Amino acid sequence: MLVLVVNCGSSSLKFQLIDTNTENVLASGICDRIGLSGSILKYKNNGGVDDKRELTMEDHSQAISFVLEALTDKKTGVIQSLDEIAATGHRFVHGAEYFKDSVLVTDEVIKRFIECTPLAPLHNPANLMGAEACKKLMPNKPMVAVFDTAFHQTIPPKAFVYGVPYDWYEKHKVRRYGFHGTSHKYVSQRAVEFLGLDKKHHKLIICHLGNGSSISAIENGKSRDTSMGMTPLEGLTMGTRSGDIDPGVLEYIAEKEGYSIKELINILNKKSGVLGISRLSSDFRDLLDADLSGNDLARLARQTFAYRVLKYVGAYCAVLNGVDAICFCGGVGENAKFIRGMIVEHLKFLGITLDKEANNVCGKEVVISTKDSPVKVCVIPTNEEIIIARDTREIVAQLG
């Protein structure tokens, strides 16, 4: 079965065409700057084609049409007809408590998803654009929604409720939801296979570290806690997001600087994190170069990031009452060996010793703890698209 996986942002559309029988990626790419000047389509296939085209894309429907043209193009395409695509799988970010699993997209699902928009005003409308564009151009193809929040719906109330009036939860669904669910799901499943753990009895800590970062505590394949909250702003210090912060800071800075709540939230989302601390960049490669050149704030930003990760790892060891393995994924987790090293070096209380030679490997599956370490530490590149494709295949197959 061929599944077209679509991941829409407000001005971007990432895609992969996956053969779910073999899980091979036949083609992939991104439409960037949709609705803006200088929009571009980057496309590559498994036959060696790597193409880049500047195209006018007024909306997501037009972007999808260019993707479909590229997939069926006589020179660069990988299929002869759109009939070969069995279904489309869509990344939907916030499903609140409505969606605990991936679902077939129906009018009722869309209605419920729109109701979740206030919880993710930047992401949900963009996700919906992609689904509507595919429905317009391929009206007879089934669509499946895969939610970032679904995997974390197994978190117990004691972990998801906030210390605020319970009315806020009952009336407005204020609670921890968690994100990066497809990544945590893939890496936790793959870690069990890769490390040869018991499928029914295991304890994992997954560190999805990138510009957006989150950590989860996984017990026997189910999420028990995660660092992001009602929004992706809670938790770790990230690329541009503050992560955990004393709420009293908002009132204090509002009075000092005259900011509105909306302005403060924008600063916490887009101008904070390692960018805000370093005054330099949200890119960890830039921070490493600056650190090695003697930039004290770049060093502080890197240390703060690693320290926050370490605190959550320690906390989740307690939550799980032990841990079998700690896994790194995401752009930083998979490639920033110095950050991994800073974190693992402080886990000696678990009996972990860093294998420095193995830690030099980037972007590949590798165990970076020594063989005698009772708790394994590994790097597993995430693959959110394959989870979307698998879920889509499973649901569509049930349609008969």
Contacts in CASP RR format, 6 or more apart in sequence:
PFRMAT RR
TARGET T0000
AUTHOR 0000-0000-0000
METHOD contacts of the structure
MODEL  1
MLVLVVNCGSSSLKFQLIDTNTENVLASGICDRIGLSGSILKYKNNGGVD
DKRELTMEDHSQAISFVLEALTDKKTGVIQSLDEIAATGHRFVHGAEYFK
DSVLVTDEVIKRFIECTPLAPLHNPANLMGAEACKKLMPNKPMVAVFDTA
FHQTIPPKAFVYGVPYDWYEKHKVRRYGFHGTSHKYVSQRAVEFLGLDKK
HHKLIICHLGNGSSISAIENGKSRDTSMGMTPLEGLTMGTRSGDIDPGVL
EYIAEKEGYSIKELINILNKKSGVLGISRLSSDFRDLLDADLSGNDLARL
ARQTFAYRVLKYVGAYCAVLNGVDAICFCGGVGENAKFIRGMIVEHLKFL
GITLDKEANNVCGKEVVISTKDSPVKVCVIPTNEEIIIARDTREIVAQLG
1 19 0 8 1.000
1 20 0 8 1.000
1 21 0 8 1.000
1 86 0 8 1.000
1 87 0 8 1.000
1 393 0 8 1.000
1 396 0 8 1.000
1 397 0 8 1.000
2 17 0 8 1.000
2 18 0 8 1.000
2 19 0 8 1.000
2 20 0 8 1.000
2 26 0 8 1.000
2 79 0 8 1.000
2 84 0 8 1.000
2 85 0 8 1.000
2 86 0 8 1.000
3 17 0 8 1.000
3 18 0 8 1.000
3 20 0 8 1.000
3 85 0 8 1.000
3 86 0 8 1.000
3 87 0 8 1.000
3 88 0 8 1.000
3 89 0 8 1.000
3 388 0 8 1.000
3 389 0 8 1.000
3 392 0 8 1.000
3 393 0 8 1.000
3 396 0 8 1.000
4 15 0 8 1.000
4 16 0 8 1.000
4 17 0 8 1.000
4 18 0 8 1.000
4 71 0 8 1.000
4 85 0 8 1.000
4 87 0 8 1.000
4 88 0 8 1.000
4 89 0 8 1.000
4 134 0 8 1.000
5 15 0 8 1.000
5 16 0 8 1.000
5 17 0 8 1.000
5 18 0 8 1.000
5 88 0 8 1.000
5 89 0 8 1.000
5 90 0 8 1.000
5 91 0 8 1.000
5 385 0 8 1.000
5 388 0 8 1.000
5 389 0 8 1.000
5 392 0 8 1.000
6 13 0 8 1.000
6 14 0 8 1.000
6 15 0 8 1.000
6 64 0 8 1.000
6 88 0 8 1.000
6 89 0 8 1.000
6 90 0 8 1.000
6 91 0 8 1.000
6 130 0 8 1.000
6 131 0 8 1.000
6 134 0 8 1.000
7 13 0 8 1.000
7 14 0 8 1.000
7 15 0 8 1.000
7 90 0 8 1.000
7 91 0 8 1.000
7 384 0 8 1.000
7 385 0 8 1.000
7 388 0 8 1.000
8 14 0 8 1.000
8 60 0 8 1.000
8 90 0 8 1.000
8 91 0 8 1.000
8 126 0 8 1.000
8 127 0 8 1.000
8 129 0 8 1.000
8 130 0 8 1.000
9 123 0 8 1.000
9 126 0 8 1.000
9 127 0 8 1.000
9 129 0 8 1.000
10 122 0 8 1.000
10 125 0 8 1.000
10 126 0 8 1.000
11 32 0 8 1.000
11 33 0 8 1.000
11 34 0 8 1.000
11 35 0 8 1.000
11 36 0 8 1.000
12 30 0 8 1.000
12 31 0 8 1.000
12 32 0 8 1.000
12 33 0 8 1.000
12 34 0 8 1.000
13 30 0 8 1.000
13 31 0 8 1.000
13 34 0 8 1.000
13 60 0 8 1.000
13 63 0 8 1.000
13 64 0 8 1.000
13 67 0 8 1.000
13 130 0 8 1.000
14 28 0 8 1.000
14 29 0 8 1.000
14 30 0 8 1.000
15 27 0 8 1.000
15 28 0 8 1.000
15 29 0 8 1.000
15 30 0 8 1.000
15 31 0 8 1.000
15 67 0 8 1.000
16 25 0 8 1.000
16 27 0 8 1.000
16 28 0 8 1.000
16 29 0 8 1.000
16 385 0 8 1.000
16 389 0 8 1.000
17 25 0 8 1.000
17 26 0 8 1.000
17 27 0 8 1.000
17 28 0 8 1.000
17 71 0 8 1.000
17 78 0 8 1.000
17 79 0 8 1.000
17 85 0 8 1.000
18 24 0 8 1.000
18 25 0 8 1.000
18 26 0 8 1.000
18 385 0 8 1.000
18 386 0 8 1.000
18 389 0 8 1.000
19 26 0 8 1.000
20 389 0 8 1.000
20 390 0 8 1.000
20 392 0 8 1.000
20 393 0 8 1.000
23 386 0 8 1.000
23 389 0 8 1.000
24 46 0 8 1.000
25 46 0 8 1.000
25 385 0 8 1.000
26 45 0 8 1.000
26 46 0 8 1.000
26 78 0 8 1.000
26 79 0 8 1.000
27 43 0 8 1.000
27 44 0 8 1.000
27 45 0 8 1.000
27 46 0 8 1.000
27 70 0 8 1.000
27 71 0 8 1.000
27 77 0 8 1.000
27 78 0 8 1.000
28 43 0 8 1.000
28 44 0 8 1.000
28 45 0 8 1.000
29 41 0 8 1.000
29 42 0 8 1.000
29 43 0 8 1.000
29 44 0 8 1.000
29 67 0 8 1.000
30 41 0 8 1.000
30 42 0 8 1.000
31 39 0 8 1.000
31 40 0 8 1.000
31 41 0 8 1.000
31 57 0 8 1.000
31 63 0 8 1.000
31 66 0 8 1.000
31 67 0 8 1.000
32 39 0 8 1.000
32 40 0 8 1.000
32 41 0 8 1.000
32 42 0 8 1.000
33 39 0 8 1.000
33 40 0 8 1.000
33 57 0 8 1.000
34 57 0 8 1.000
34 58 0 8 1.000
34 59 0 8 1.000
34 60 0 8 1.000
34 62 0 8 1.000
34 63 0 8 1.000
35 57 0 8 1.000
35 58 0 8 1.000
35 59 0 8 1.000
38 54 0 8 1.000
39 54 0 8 1.000
39 55 0 8 1.000
39 56 0 8 1.000
39 57 0 8 1.000
39 63 0 8 1.000
40 52 0 8 1.000
40 53 0 8 1.000
40 54 0 8 1.000
40 55 0 8 1.000
41 51 0 8 1.000
41 52 0 8 1.000
41 53 0 8 1.000
41 55 0 8 1.000
41 57 0 8 1.000
41 63 0 8 1.000
41 66 0 8 1.000
41 67 0 8 1.000
41 70 0 8 1.000
42 51 0 8 1.000
42 52 0 8 1.000
43 49 0 8 1.000
43 50 0 8 1.000
43 51 0 8 1.000
43 52 0 8 1.000
43 53 0 8 1.000
43 67 0 8 1.000
43 70 0 8 1.000
43 76 0 8 1.000
44 50 0 8 1.000
44 51 0 8 1.000
45 76 0 8 1.000
45 77 0 8 1.000
45 78 0 8 1.000
46 78 0 8 1.000
47 78 0 8 1.000
49 75 0 8 1.000
49 76 0 8 1.000
49 77 0 8 1.000
51 70 0 8 1.000
51 76 0 8 1.000
53 66 0 8 1.000
55 66 0 8 1.000
56 62 0 8 1.000
57 63 0 8 1.000
57 66 0 8 1.000
59 129 0 8 1.000
59 133 0 8 1.000
60 129 0 8 1.000
60 130 0 8 1.000
60 132 0 8 1.000
60 133 0 8 1.000
61 132 0 8 1.000
61 133 0 8 1.000
61 136 0 8 1.000
61 137 0 8 1.000
63 133 0 8 1.000
64 130 0 8 1.000
64 133 0 8 1.000
64 134 0 8 1.000
64 137 0 8 1.000
65 137 0 8 1.000
68 82 0 8 1.000
68 137 0 8 1.000
68 138 0 8 1.000
70 76 0 8 1.000
70 77 0 8 1.000
71 77 0 8 1.000
71 78 0 8 1.000
71 79 0 8 1.000
71 82 0 8 1.000
71 85 0 8 1.000
72 79 0 8 1.000
72 80 0 8 1.000
72 81 0 8 1.000
72 82 0 8 1.000
79 85 0 8 1.000
82 138 0 8 1.000
85 138 0 8 1.000
85 141 0 8 1.000
86 141 0 8 1.000
86 142 0 8 1.000
86 396 0 8 1.000
87 141 0 8 1.000
87 142 0 8 1.000
87 143 0 8 1.000
87 144 0 8 1.000
87 392 0 8 1.000
87 393 0 8 1.000
87 396 0 8 1.000
88 131 0 8 1.000
88 134 0 8 1.000
88 138 0 8 1.000
88 141 0 8 1.000
88 142 0 8 1.000
88 143 0 8 1.000
88 144 0 8 1.000
88 392 0 8 1.000
89 143 0 8 1.000
89 144 0 8 1.000
89 145 0 8 1.000
89 146 0 8 1.000
89 388 0 8 1.000
89 389 0 8 1.000
89 391 0 8 1.000
89 392 0 8 1.000
90 105 0 8 1.000
90 127 0 8 1.000
90 130 0 8 1.000
90 131 0 8 1.000
90 134 0 8 1.000
90 143 0 8 1.000
90 144 0 8 1.000
90 145 0 8 1.000
90 146 0 8 1.000
90 388 0 8 1.000
91 127 0 8 1.000
91 146 0 8 1.000
91 148 0 8 1.000
91 182 0 8 1.000
91 384 0 8 1.000
91 388 0 8 1.000
92 99 0 8 1.000
92 113 0 8 1.000
92 124 0 8 1.000
92 127 0 8 1.000
92 128 0 8 1.000
92 131 0 8 1.000
92 145 0 8 1.000
92 146 0 8 1.000
92 147 0 8 1.000
92 148 0 8 1.000
93 120 0 8 1.000
93 123 0 8 1.000
93 124 0 8 1.000
93 127 0 8 1.000
93 147 0 8 1.000
93 148 0 8 1.000
93 149 0 8 1.000
93 179 0 8 1.000
94 116 0 8 1.000
94 117 0 8 1.000
94 119 0 8 1.000
94 120 0 8 1.000
94 123 0 8 1.000
94 124 0 8 1.000
94 147 0 8 1.000
94 148 0 8 1.000
94 149 0 8 1.000
94 177 0 8 1.000
95 112 0 8 1.000
95 113 0 8 1.000
95 116 0 8 1.000
95 119 0 8 1.000
95 147 0 8 1.000
95 149 0 8 1.000
95 150 0 8 1.000
95 177 0 8 1.000
96 115 0 8 1.000
96 116 0 8 1.000
96 119 0 8 1.000
96 149 0 8 1.000
96 173 0 8 1.000
96 177 0 8 1.000
97 153 0 8 1.000
97 173 0 8 1.000
98 112 0 8 1.000
98 113 0 8 1.000
98 115 0 8 1.000
98 116 0 8 1.000
99 109 0 8 1.000
99 112 0 8 1.000
99 113 0 8 1.000
99 145 0 8 1.000
99 147 0 8 1.000
99 149 0 8 1.000
99 150 0 8 1.000
99 153 0 8 1.000
100 150 0 8 1.000
100 153 0 8 1.000
101 150 0 8 1.000
102 144 0 8 1.000
102 145 0 8 1.000
102 146 0 8 1.000
102 147 0 8 1.000
102 150 0 8 1.000
102 388 0 8 1.000
102 391 0 8 1.000
102 392 0 8 1.000
102 395 0 8 1.000
103 109 0 8 1.000
103 144 0 8 1.000
103 145 0 8 1.000
103 395 0 8 1.000
104 142 0 8 1.000
104 143 0 8 1.000
104 144 0 8 1.000
104 145 0 8 1.000
104 395 0 8 1.000
104 396 0 8 1.000
104 399 0 8 1.000
105 131 0 8 1.000
105 135 0 8 1.000
105 142 0 8 1.000
105 143 0 8 1.000
105 144 0 8 1.000
105 145 0 8 1.000
109 145 0 8 1.000
110 128 0 8 1.000
110 131 0 8 1.000
113 124 0 8 1.000
113 127 0 8 1.000
113 128 0 8 1.000
113 145 0 8 1.000
114 124 0 8 1.000
114 128 0 8 1.000
116 124 0 8 1.000
117 124 0 8 1.000
117 125 0 8 1.000
119 173 0 8 1.000
119 177 0 8 1.000
119 230 0 8 1.000
119 231 0 8 1.000
120 231 0 8 1.000
131 143 0 8 1.000
131 145 0 8 1.000
134 141 0 8 1.000
134 143 0 8 1.000
135 143 0 8 1.000
142 395 0 8 1.000
142 396 0 8 1.000
142 399 0 8 1.000
144 388 0 8 1.000
144 391 0 8 1.000
144 392 0 8 1.000
144 395 0 8 1.000
144 396 0 8 1.000
146 182 0 8 1.000
146 387 0 8 1.000
146 388 0 8 1.000
146 391 0 8 1.000
146 392 0 8 1.000
148 178 0 8 1.000
148 179 0 8 1.000
148 180 0 8 1.000
148 181 0 8 1.000
148 182 0 8 1.000
149 177 0 8 1.000
149 178 0 8 1.000
149 179 0 8 1.000
149 181 0 8 1.000
150 181 0 8 1.000
151 181 0 8 1.000
151 182 0 8 1.000
151 184 0 8 1.000
151 185 0 8 1.000
151 223 0 8 1.000
152 176 0 8 1.000
152 177 0 8 1.000
152 178 0 8 1.000
152 179 0 8 1.000
152 181 0 8 1.000
152 184 0 8 1.000
152 216 0 8 1.000
152 223 0 8 1.000
152 226 0 8 1.000
153 223 0 8 1.000
154 222 0 8 1.000
154 223 0 8 1.000
154 224 0 8 1.000
155 176 0 8 1.000
155 178 0 8 1.000
155 223 0 8 1.000
155 224 0 8 1.000
155 225 0 8 1.000
155 226 0 8 1.000
156 224 0 8 1.000
159 176 0 8 1.000
159 224 0 8 1.000
159 225 0 8 1.000
159 319 0 8 1.000
160 175 0 8 1.000
160 176 0 8 1.000
160 177 0 8 1.000
161 169 0 8 1.000
161 175 0 8 1.000
161 176 0 8 1.000
162 168 0 8 1.000
162 169 0 8 1.000
162 174 0 8 1.000
162 175 0 8 1.000
162 176 0 8 1.000
162 230 0 8 1.000
164 174 0 8 1.000
168 174 0 8 1.000
169 175 0 8 1.000
174 230 0 8 1.000
175 230 0 8 1.000
176 226 0 8 1.000
176 228 0 8 1.000
176 229 0 8 1.000
176 230 0 8 1.000
176 234 0 8 1.000
177 228 0 8 1.000
177 229 0 8 1.000
177 230 0 8 1.000
178 214 0 8 1.000
178 226 0 8 1.000
178 227 0 8 1.000
178 228 0 8 1.000
178 229 0 8 1.000
178 232 0 8 1.000
179 214 0 8 1.000
179 226 0 8 1.000
179 228 0 8 1.000
179 229 0 8 1.000
179 232 0 8 1.000
180 208 0 8 1.000
180 212 0 8 1.000
180 214 0 8 1.000
180 216 0 8 1.000
180 228 0 8 1.000
181 216 0 8 1.000
181 223 0 8 1.000
182 384 0 8 1.000
182 387 0 8 1.000
182 388 0 8 1.000
183 206 0 8 1.000
183 208 0 8 1.000
183 329 0 8 1.000
183 330 0 8 1.000
183 382 0 8 1.000
183 384 0 8 1.000
184 206 0 8 1.000
184 208 0 8 1.000
184 214 0 8 1.000
184 216 0 8 1.000
184 218 0 8 1.000
184 223 0 8 1.000
184 226 0 8 1.000
185 387 0 8 1.000
186 382 0 8 1.000
186 383 0 8 1.000
186 384 0 8 1.000
186 386 0 8 1.000
186 387 0 8 1.000
187 206 0 8 1.000
187 208 0 8 1.000
187 327 0 8 1.000
187 329 0 8 1.000
187 380 0 8 1.000
187 382 0 8 1.000
188 204 0 8 1.000
188 206 0 8 1.000
188 216 0 8 1.000
188 218 0 8 1.000
188 221 0 8 1.000
188 327 0 8 1.000
189 221 0 8 1.000
190 365 0 8 1.000
190 380 0 8 1.000
190 383 0 8 1.000
191 197 0 8 1.000
191 204 0 8 1.000
191 206 0 8 1.000
191 325 0 8 1.000
191 327 0 8 1.000
191 378 0 8 1.000
191 380 0 8 1.000
192 198 0 8 1.000
192 199 0 8 1.000
192 202 0 8 1.000
192 204 0 8 1.000
192 221 0 8 1.000
194 365 0 8 1.000
194 378 0 8 1.000
194 380 0 8 1.000
195 324 0 8 1.000
195 325 0 8 1.000
195 367 0 8 1.000
195 376 0 8 1.000
195 378 0 8 1.000
197 324 0 8 1.000
197 325 0 8 1.000
200 220 0 8 1.000
201 220 0 8 1.000
202 218 0 8 1.000
202 219 0 8 1.000
202 220 0 8 1.000
202 221 0 8 1.000
202 324 0 8 1.000
202 325 0 8 1.000
203 217 0 8 1.000
203 218 0 8 1.000
203 219 0 8 1.000
203 220 0 8 1.000
203 320 0 8 1.000
203 321 0 8 1.000
203 322 0 8 1.000
203 323 0 8 1.000
203 324 0 8 1.000
204 217 0 8 1.000
204 218 0 8 1.000
204 219 0 8 1.000
204 221 0 8 1.000
204 323 0 8 1.000
204 324 0 8 1.000
204 325 0 8 1.000
204 326 0 8 1.000
204 327 0 8 1.000
205 215 0 8 1.000
205 216 0 8 1.000
205 217 0 8 1.000
205 218 0 8 1.000
205 313 0 8 1.000
205 316 0 8 1.000
205 317 0 8 1.000
205 320 0 8 1.000
205 323 0 8 1.000
205 325 0 8 1.000
205 326 0 8 1.000
205 327 0 8 1.000
206 215 0 8 1.000
206 216 0 8 1.000
206 218 0 8 1.000
206 327 0 8 1.000
206 329 0 8 1.000
207 213 0 8 1.000
207 215 0 8 1.000
207 309 0 8 1.000
207 313 0 8 1.000
207 326 0 8 1.000
207 327 0 8 1.000
207 328 0 8 1.000
207 329 0 8 1.000
207 333 0 8 1.000
207 343 0 8 1.000
208 214 0 8 1.000
208 215 0 8 1.000
208 216 0 8 1.000
208 329 0 8 1.000
208 330 0 8 1.000
208 333 0 8 1.000
208 382 0 8 1.000
209 236 0 8 1.000
209 309 0 8 1.000
209 328 0 8 1.000
209 329 0 8 1.000
209 330 0 8 1.000
209 331 0 8 1.000
209 332 0 8 1.000
209 333 0 8 1.000
209 336 0 8 1.000
209 339 0 8 1.000
210 238 0 8 1.000
210 239 0 8 1.000
210 284 0 8 1.000
210 330 0 8 1.000
210 331 0 8 1.000
210 332 0 8 1.000
210 333 0 8 1.000
211 238 0 8 1.000
211 239 0 8 1.000
211 240 0 8 1.000
211 282 0 8 1.000
211 332 0 8 1.000
212 232 0 8 1.000
212 236 0 8 1.000
212 238 0 8 1.000
212 239 0 8 1.000
212 241 0 8 1.000
213 227 0 8 1.000
213 236 0 8 1.000
213 238 0 8 1.000
213 239 0 8 1.000
213 309 0 8 1.000
213 332 0 8 1.000
214 226 0 8 1.000
214 227 0 8 1.000
214 228 0 8 1.000
214 232 0 8 1.000
214 235 0 8 1.000
214 236 0 8 1.000
215 226 0 8 1.000
215 227 0 8 1.000
215 236 0 8 1.000
215 309 0 8 1.000
215 312 0 8 1.000
215 313 0 8 1.000
215 316 0 8 1.000
216 223 0 8 1.000
216 224 0 8 1.000
216 225 0 8 1.000
216 226 0 8 1.000
216 227 0 8 1.000
216 316 0 8 1.000
217 223 0 8 1.000
217 224 0 8 1.000
217 225 0 8 1.000
217 226 0 8 1.000
217 316 0 8 1.000
217 319 0 8 1.000
217 320 0 8 1.000
218 224 0 8 1.000
219 320 0 8 1.000
224 319 0 8 1.000
224 320 0 8 1.000
225 316 0 8 1.000
225 319 0 8 1.000
227 234 0 8 1.000
227 235 0 8 1.000
227 236 0 8 1.000
227 312 0 8 1.000
228 234 0 8 1.000
228 235 0 8 1.000
229 235 0 8 1.000
232 241 0 8 1.000
233 241 0 8 1.000
233 242 0 8 1.000
233 243 0 8 1.000
233 265 0 8 1.000
233 268 0 8 1.000
233 269 0 8 1.000
234 243 0 8 1.000
234 244 0 8 1.000
235 243 0 8 1.000
235 244 0 8 1.000
235 308 0 8 1.000
235 312 0 8 1.000
236 243 0 8 1.000
236 244 0 8 1.000
236 305 0 8 1.000
236 308 0 8 1.000
236 309 0 8 1.000
236 312 0 8 1.000
237 243 0 8 1.000
237 273 0 8 1.000
237 274 0 8 1.000
237 277 0 8 1.000
237 304 0 8 1.000
237 305 0 8 1.000
237 308 0 8 1.000
238 273 0 8 1.000
238 274 0 8 1.000
238 305 0 8 1.000
239 273 0 8 1.000
239 274 0 8 1.000
239 275 0 8 1.000
239 282 0 8 1.000
240 269 0 8 1.000
240 270 0 8 1.000
240 271 0 8 1.000
240 272 0 8 1.000
240 273 0 8 1.000
240 274 0 8 1.000
240 275 0 8 1.000
240 276 0 8 1.000
240 282 0 8 1.000
241 268 0 8 1.000
241 269 0 8 1.000
241 270 0 8 1.000
241 272 0 8 1.000
241 273 0 8 1.000
242 268 0 8 1.000
242 272 0 8 1.000
242 273 0 8 1.000
243 268 0 8 1.000
243 272 0 8 1.000
243 273 0 8 1.000
243 308 0 8 1.000
244 308 0 8 1.000
245 268 0 8 1.000
250 261 0 8 1.000
250 264 0 8 1.000
253 259 0 8 1.000
253 264 0 8 1.000
254 260 0 8 1.000
254 261 0 8 1.000
254 264 0 8 1.000
259 267 0 8 1.000
273 282 0 8 1.000
273 301 0 8 1.000
274 281 0 8 1.000
274 282 0 8 1.000
274 284 0 8 1.000
274 287 0 8 1.000
274 301 0 8 1.000
274 302 0 8 1.000
274 304 0 8 1.000
274 305 0 8 1.000
275 281 0 8 1.000
275 282 0 8 1.000
276 301 0 8 1.000
277 297 0 8 1.000
277 300 0 8 1.000
277 301 0 8 1.000
277 304 0 8 1.000
278 287 0 8 1.000
278 290 0 8 1.000
278 295 0 8 1.000
278 297 0 8 1.000
278 298 0 8 1.000
278 300 0 8 1.000
278 301 0 8 1.000
279 297 0 8 1.000
280 286 0 8 1.000
280 287 0 8 1.000
280 290 0 8 1.000
280 295 0 8 1.000
280 297 0 8 1.000
280 298 0 8 1.000
280 301 0 8 1.000
281 287 0 8 1.000
281 290 0 8 1.000
284 302 0 8 1.000
284 305 0 8 1.000
284 332 0 8 1.000
284 336 0 8 1.000
284 339 0 8 1.000
286 298 0 8 1.000
287 298 0 8 1.000
287 301 0 8 1.000
287 302 0 8 1.000
288 298 0 8 1.000
288 302 0 8 1.000
288 336 0 8 1.000
288 338 0 8 1.000
290 298 0 8 1.000
291 298 0 8 1.000
291 299 0 8 1.000
291 302 0 8 1.000
302 338 0 8 1.000
302 339 0 8 1.000
302 342 0 8 1.000
303 342 0 8 1.000
305 339 0 8 1.000
306 339 0 8 1.000
306 342 0 8 1.000
306 343 0 8 1.000
309 339 0 8 1.000
309 343 0 8 1.000
310 343 0 8 1.000
310 346 0 8 1.000
310 347 0 8 1.000
313 326 0 8 1.000
313 343 0 8 1.000
313 347 0 8 1.000
316 323 0 8 1.000
317 323 0 8 1.000
317 350 0 8 1.000
323 350 0 8 1.000
323 375 0 8 1.000
324 375 0 8 1.000
324 376 0 8 1.000
325 375 0 8 1.000
325 376 0 8 1.000
325 377 0 8 1.000
325 378 0 8 1.000
326 347 0 8 1.000
326 352 0 8 1.000
326 375 0 8 1.000
326 376 0 8 1.000
326 377 0 8 1.000
326 378 0 8 1.000
327 377 0 8 1.000
327 378 0 8 1.000
327 379 0 8 1.000
327 380 0 8 1.000
328 334 0 8 1.000
328 340 0 8 1.000
328 368 0 8 1.000
328 377 0 8 1.000
328 378 0 8 1.000
328 379 0 8 1.000
328 380 0 8 1.000
329 379 0 8 1.000
329 380 0 8 1.000
329 381 0 8 1.000
329 382 0 8 1.000
330 381 0 8 1.000
330 382 0 8 1.000
332 339 0 8 1.000
333 339 0 8 1.000
333 340 0 8 1.000
333 379 0 8 1.000
334 362 0 8 1.000
334 363 0 8 1.000
334 379 0 8 1.000
334 381 0 8 1.000
334 382 0 8 1.000
335 362 0 8 1.000
335 363 0 8 1.000
337 359 0 8 1.000
337 360 0 8 1.000
337 361 0 8 1.000
337 362 0 8 1.000
340 359 0 8 1.000
340 368 0 8 1.000
340 379 0 8 1.000
341 354 0 8 1.000
341 359 0 8 1.000
344 352 0 8 1.000
344 354 0 8 1.000
344 359 0 8 1.000
344 368 0 8 1.000
344 369 0 8 1.000
344 377 0 8 1.000
345 354 0 8 1.000
347 375 0 8 1.000
347 377 0 8 1.000
350 374 0 8 1.000
350 375 0 8 1.000
351 373 0 8 1.000
351 374 0 8 1.000
351 375 0 8 1.000
352 369 0 8 1.000
352 373 0 8 1.000
352 374 0 8 1.000
352 375 0 8 1.000
352 377 0 8 1.000
353 369 0 8 1.000
353 370 0 8 1.000
353 372 0 8 1.000
353 373 0 8 1.000
354 368 0 8 1.000
354 369 0 8 1.000
354 370 0 8 1.000
354 377 0 8 1.000
355 367 0 8 1.000
355 368 0 8 1.000
355 369 0 8 1.000
355 370 0 8 1.000
358 366 0 8 1.000
358 367 0 8 1.000
358 368 0 8 1.000
359 368 0 8 1.000
361 368 0 8 1.000
361 379 0 8 1.000
362 379 0 8 1.000
363 379 0 8 1.000
363 381 0 8 1.000
364 379 0 8 1.000
364 381 0 8 1.000
365 378 0 8 1.000
365 379 0 8 1.000
365 380 0 8 1.000
365 381 0 8 1.000
366 378 0 8 1.000
366 379 0 8 1.000
367 376 0 8 1.000
367 377 0 8 1.000
367 378 0 8 1.000
368 377 0 8 1.000
368 378 0 8 1.000
368 379 0 8 1.000
369 375 0 8 1.000
369 376 0 8 1.000
369 377 0 8 1.000
369 378 0 8 1.000
END
